[in-house]
C-alpha cells in the first residue's frame, strides 16, 4: 500500500477532526492553571483550514503535502501550532516531487519533519511535543507496510507521551503529560483510523448550523467592533437555554446582537464598544472554539459591478488579487509598528506611543500567522516592528515576518504588555534599524511584569493545591501567590514593586473604577512617595491586573 495525494488528504482530515474532538482534554493538560490553557485550541485551529480547502487540494502527494503545509503555516497559532505546522512542512519536503510514497519514504519524511520542528526552537526542551515527534520517528523502523508503520508510530508516541513527566519535572509536579505531545498523539490516532477505513468525523457539536453572521448589517459604527465567538459549553451549562444571563449581557453590550444557546455550544454575534468584556464573559461558560473581532471603522467595502461574469477559477484569482492589493499599504515612512493587544485601554496606550496596526489577541486567543502577516502588510512603512506581547505569540510573529515579501518585518520578542511598552518607549525615529532593534530588545530587560488572574482549573503545583477560580499572583509569568481575595493578592504583589521608580497598573474589564481607586490607594500607602504609581483602565479580559514595574 502506498499513499498518494488523495489518501494523504483523507488521513490529514481525519487527523484534524481527531485533534478538534480532543481539544478540550488537551487544553486541560496545560501545566499552569492560569487561563492560557489553549494548546488544544491552537493546534486544532492550525489544522482546521484543511476541512474547507480539501476539495481543491492537488492529487500528487508532493503537491498536496506542500499545499497542506502552507495552509497550516498561515493558520498556525501559538507555539504548539507553529511547531506542528513546521513539522508538516518538513514532511512535505520529504515528499517533494513524489506522486505517492511507501513506508520507507513516509518514515524518511517524518524524520525531516522532526528536523524542521527542532530547528524552530533555539533551546529545545525534552519532554515536550518535540520529544514525542522524535522518539516515534526514530523508533519506527523495520515495519512491513504503511499500516504497520503508522501503528508503530502511534504506539511509540503514546509510550513517549506517558514518559514525558519523567523527562520534564514541571509535568511531574502537576501530574500531567505534555499537552502538545497529547495533541500529536491525537493526530496519529486520526491517521490510523482513516487508514483502517473508518476516518474520524467531527463531533455533532462541531457540525451544527447556527446563525449566518454574514447577513447582519455592519454599517452602524456607534459600536465599532464586530465581535463573534463560538463557545464549547462546560458540563455545568450543557442543555438548551442554560446561559440566559450571558444572553442578557450580550443583548446589553451593543447592537446587532444574535445569541444561539444550543445544547453543547453558544454562538454570539454583537457589535460592541468593548469586545474584551464579551469574550471574558464567554469564558465563564466554557472553552472558546473560535473568535473573530473586526474594527468596522477600518473596513472598506468594495462595490461589486462590471459587465459579464468571471469563471469560478477566474473569480477566485481575481478575489485573491483584490485582497492582496487591498491589504498592502504603500510606505509613507521608514518605521511602523504592529502590536498584539487585548483591551481598549492597552490598545490606546500603544497607539499613543505610535503603533500603526493592531492584532486582537493574547491569553487563550492567540492570533494566527495570517492575521499578523496581514497587519504587517497594512502598516504604511518600509520597516515594520512587531510586538507579540505574549510568549505564546512570539513564534507565530516570527513566522509571519518570514512570510512577508512586501516589506521588512522585525519581531521584538516582547512576552508581555509591559515589555512591549518599554520597547516602544526606547524607539528613536532618527536611529538606524540595527540600533533601534538593539535598544528595544535591551529595554525589555529593564521592566518587570506582575499579573493577577484566576485559576482556570484545579491544579497541584510546586507544593500548592490550587482550586479552580482561586486568585493567582504572577511574577514574570510564574505563579507566586494563591489567594481568595484580590486585595490580599495585590498586597503580596506589592512586595515586588519596592525597588522601583515607576509602577503602571492596567486594570481589566472585570474591575470597576471604585475597586481600581482602592487598589491605587493601597499601593501608594505600601510603596510610599518615592515610587510613582499610575492606574489605567486596560480593559483586558481574564487578567484582573497587568502591572509594569520599572
Order of alpha helices (4+ residues) and beta strands (2+ residues): beta-alpha-alpha-alpha-alpha-alpha-alpha-beta-alpha-alpha-alpha-alpha-alpha-alpha-beta-alpha-beta-beta-alpha-beta-alpha-beta-alpha-beta-alpha-beta-alpha-beta-alpha-alpha-beta-beta-beta-beta-beta-alpha-beta-alpha-beta-beta
